[in-house]
């Protein structure tokens, strides 16, 4: 990982450990996310003040068919970012390596030497229905 990315991740982690606030304001919020190549790529459903469900549309390379992967995670809210954990609450949350900028709703996840990003937006629609519709189109 390059120095700039390492420094950014270190700063973000320190920021969350020092300035963590109560996350109640995102309970029951749903975000739908897109990328440059995919108008609907996944989303997040914030269940309560600690738990978030993450949804991704992925491709099965053997069958060449898309499917929806749902995973559970912890989240922590600061003034500027939502940190998404690597593990579920039941598995102790693990580290926090994915982030959503609260103002822009840009999702970012550093992977090796790049940062994967997606643009999210608030949604009042049924997230699973939106994702299934995207797969069927």
C-alpha positions as CSV (number, residue, x, y, z in Angstrom):
1,X,0.0,0.0,0.0
2,X,1.4,3.4,-0.9
3,X,2.2,6.0,1.8
4,X,-0.6,8.4,1.0
5,X,-3.2,5.7,1.2
6,X,-1.7,4.4,4.5
7,X,-1.6,7.8,6.0
8,X,-5.2,8.4,5.0
9,X,-6.3,5.2,6.5
10,X,-4.4,5.9,9.7
11,X,-5.9,9.3,10.0
12,X,-9.4,7.9,9.4
13,X,-9.0,5.2,12.1
14,X,-7.6,7.7,14.6
15,X,-10.5,10.1,13.8
16,X,-13.1,7.4,14.5
17,X,-11.4,6.2,17.7
18,X,-11.3,9.8,19.2
19,X,-14.5,11.3,17.8
20,X,-17.0,8.5,17.8
21,X,-20.6,9.6,18.4
22,X,-23.9,8.0,19.0
23,X,-25.0,6.4,15.7
24,X,-28.8,6.5,16.3
25,X,-29.3,9.0,13.5
26,X,-28.7,6.4,10.8
27,X,-31.0,3.7,12.2
28,X,-33.6,2.7,9.6
29,X,-31.8,4.5,6.7
30,X,-31.4,2.8,3.4
31,X,-28.7,3.8,0.8
32,X,-28.5,2.6,-2.8
33,X,-25.1,2.8,-4.5
34,X,-23.9,3.0,-8.1
35,X,-20.5,3.0,-9.8
36,X,-19.3,4.3,-13.2
37,X,-20.1,1.0,-14.8
38,X,-23.2,0.0,-12.9
39,X,-26.2,2.3,-12.3
40,X,-27.1,0.0,-9.3
41,X,-24.3,-2.0,-7.7
42,X,-25.5,-2.5,-4.1
43,X,-26.5,-0.7,-1.0
44,X,-26.8,-0.5,2.7
45,X,-29.6,-0.9,5.1
46,X,-28.9,0.5,8.6
47,X,-30.9,-1.7,11.0
48,X,-30.2,0.0,14.3
49,X,-27.5,2.1,16.0
50,X,-24.8,-0.6,15.6
51,X,-25.8,-3.0,12.7
52,X,-25.8,-2.4,9.0
53,X,-26.6,-4.9,6.2
54,X,-24.5,-4.5,3.1
55,X,-25.7,-5.7,-0.3
56,X,-23.6,-6.2,-3.4
57,X,-24.5,-7.3,-6.9
58,X,-21.8,-9.8,-7.9
59,X,-21.1,-12.0,-10.9
60,X,-20.8,-15.8,-10.7
61,X,-18.1,-16.4,-13.3
62,X,-19.0,-20.1,-13.7
63,X,-22.7,-19.5,-14.6
64,X,-22.1,-15.9,-15.9
65,X,-25.2,-14.8,-13.8
66,X,-25.4,-12.0,-11.3
67,X,-26.5,-12.6,-7.7
68,X,-27.0,-10.5,-4.6
69,X,-24.6,-11.0,-1.7
70,X,-25.9,-9.8,1.7
71,X,-23.5,-9.4,4.6
72,X,-23.9,-8.0,8.1
73,X,-21.5,-5.5,9.6
74,X,-21.1,-3.1,12.5
75,X,-20.9,0.6,11.8
76,X,-19.6,3.7,13.7
77,X,-20.7,7.2,13.0
78,X,-18.6,10.4,13.3
79,X,-19.3,13.9,12.3
80,X,-18.1,13.3,8.8
81,X,-17.9,9.5,8.1
82,X,-19.6,6.2,8.6
83,X,-17.1,3.5,9.2
84,X,-18.2,0.0,8.1
85,X,-16.6,-3.0,9.9
86,X,-15.2,-6.1,8.3
87,X,-17.2,-8.5,10.4
88,X,-20.7,-8.7,11.9
89,X,-21.6,-7.7,15.4
90,X,-22.0,-11.5,16.2
91,X,-18.3,-11.9,15.2
92,X,-17.0,-9.0,17.2
93,X,-17.1,-6.4,14.3
94,X,-13.4,-6.7,13.4
95,X,-11.5,-3.8,11.9
96,X,-13.1,-0.9,10.0
97,X,-11.9,-0.6,6.4
98,X,-14.8,0.8,4.5
99,X,-16.1,4.4,4.8
100,X,-19.1,6.5,3.7
101,X,-18.7,10.2,3.6
102,X,-21.8,11.6,5.3
103,X,-22.0,14.8,3.2
104,X,-21.3,13.3,-0.3
105,X,-22.5,9.7,0.5
106,X,-19.4,8.4,-1.4
107,X,-18.5,4.9,-0.3
108,X,-14.8,4.0,-0.3
109,X,-12.9,0.8,0.4
110,X,-9.1,0.6,0.0
111,X,-8.0,-2.6,-1.6
112,X,-4.3,-3.2,-2.3
113,X,-3.0,-0.1,-4.2
114,X,-6.4,1.3,-5.2
115,X,-9.5,2.7,-3.5
116,X,-12.8,1.3,-4.7
117,X,-15.6,3.9,-4.7
118,X,-19.4,4.0,-5.3
119,X,-21.8,6.9,-5.1
120,X,-24.7,6.3,-2.8
121,X,-28.0,8.1,-2.3
122,X,-30.8,7.9,0.2
123,X,-33.6,5.6,-0.8
124,X,-37.0,4.9,0.6
125,X,-37.6,2.0,-1.8
126,X,-37.3,-1.7,-0.9
127,X,-33.6,-2.3,-1.5
128,X,-33.9,-5.9,-2.4
129,X,-36.5,-5.1,-5.0
130,X,-34.3,-2.4,-6.5
131,X,-31.3,-4.8,-6.6
132,X,-33.4,-7.6,-8.2
133,X,-34.8,-5.3,-10.8
134,X,-31.2,-4.2,-11.7
135,X,-30.2,-7.9,-12.2
136,X,-33.2,-8.6,-14.3
137,X,-32.6,-5.7,-16.7
